[in-house]
Amino acid sequence: MKKIYDFSKGRRGAVVASDRSKVRITIRLDREIIDWFRKKVEASGGGNYQTLINNSLKESISRKKEPTEMMFRRIIKEELRHHAI
C-alpha cells in the first residue's frame, strides 16, 4: 500500500456506465414493502431487490392489459390442465 496516492486525474461519477434503458428516480415506499422484497431476494439466493420490484411492476402492468374475463378463462384453463389425468 502506498503512503500517498495521486488523485489529481481522478473523475467524479459512476465507475460503470448506467443502463440507458433505466431512469433513476426517488420514490418512497412502505418499509414492509422493501423488507418483503429484500427477504424474497435473500430466500432466492441473492440478487437485487430493486430488480425484483421492477419485474413485479412490469408483471402487474401486463396483467392489467388483460380483461378480467380473459384472465379468469386463462387461469381456469391452466388449472384444468394441471389437474387433468
C-alpha positions as CSV (number, residue, x, y, z in Angstrom):
1,M,0.0,0.0,0.0
2,K,1.3,3.4,-1.0
3,K,1.7,6.2,1.6
4,I,0.5,8.8,-0.8
5,Y,-1.9,8.4,-3.7
6,D,-2.3,10.8,-6.6
7,F,-6.0,11.6,-7.4
8,S,-5.3,14.7,-9.5
9,K,-6.5,13.0,-12.6
10,G,-9.5,11.3,-10.9
11,R,-13.0,12.0,-12.0
12,R,-16.3,12.0,-10.1
13,G,-19.1,9.8,-11.0
14,A,-20.0,6.2,-11.6
15,V,-17.2,3.8,-12.4
16,V,-19.5,1.7,-14.6
17,A,-21.9,3.4,-17.0
18,S,-25.6,3.1,-16.1
19,D,-28.1,1.2,-18.3
20,R,-29.7,3.8,-20.6
21,S,-33.0,2.0,-20.6
22,K,-33.5,2.7,-16.9
23,V,-34.2,6.0,-15.2
24,R,-33.1,7.0,-11.7
25,I,-35.9,8.2,-9.5
26,T,-36.6,8.8,-5.9
27,I,-39.7,7.0,-4.5
28,R,-41.0,6.5,-1.0
29,L,-42.3,3.0,-0.3
30,D,-43.5,1.5,2.9
31,R,-40.8,-0.2,5.0
32,E,-42.7,-3.5,4.9
33,I,-42.7,-3.5,1.1
34,I,-39.0,-3.1,0.9
35,D,-38.4,-5.7,3.7
36,W,-40.6,-8.2,1.8
37,F,-38.7,-7.7,-1.5
38,R,-35.4,-8.0,0.3
39,K,-36.4,-11.2,2.0
40,K,-37.6,-12.7,-1.3
41,V,-34.2,-11.9,-2.8
42,E,-32.3,-13.4,0.1
43,A,-34.5,-16.5,0.0
44,S,-33.8,-17.0,-3.7
45,G,-30.0,-16.9,-3.1
46,G,-29.3,-13.3,-3.9
47,G,-29.8,-10.6,-6.4
48,N,-31.2,-7.1,-6.4
49,Y,-34.4,-6.2,-4.7
50,Q,-34.9,-3.2,-7.0
51,T,-34.9,-5.5,-10.0
52,L,-37.5,-7.7,-8.3
53,I,-39.7,-4.6,-7.7
54,N,-39.2,-3.5,-11.3
55,N,-40.2,-7.0,-12.5
56,S,-43.2,-7.1,-10.2
57,L,-44.4,-3.7,-11.6
58,K,-44.0,-4.9,-15.2
59,E,-46.0,-8.1,-14.4
60,S,-48.7,-6.0,-12.8
61,I,-48.9,-3.8,-15.8
62,S,-49.1,-6.7,-18.2
63,R,-51.9,-8.3,-16.2
64,K,-53.9,-5.0,-16.2
65,K,-53.9,-5.1,-20.1
66,E,-55.7,-8.4,-20.0
67,P,-59.5,-8.1,-19.5
68,T,-60.7,-9.7,-16.3
69,E,-62.9,-12.2,-18.1
70,M,-60.0,-13.3,-20.3
71,M,-57.8,-13.6,-17.2
72,F,-60.3,-15.9,-15.5
73,R,-60.6,-18.0,-18.6
74,R,-56.8,-18.4,-18.8
75,I,-56.5,-19.3,-15.2
76,I,-59.3,-21.9,-15.3
77,K,-57.7,-23.5,-18.5
78,E,-54.3,-23.6,-16.7
79,E,-55.8,-25.2,-13.6
80,L,-57.8,-27.7,-15.6
81,R,-54.6,-28.6,-17.5
82,H,-52.7,-29.2,-14.2
83,H,-55.4,-31.4,-12.8
84,A,-56.1,-33.4,-15.9
85,I,-55.5,-37.1,-15.6
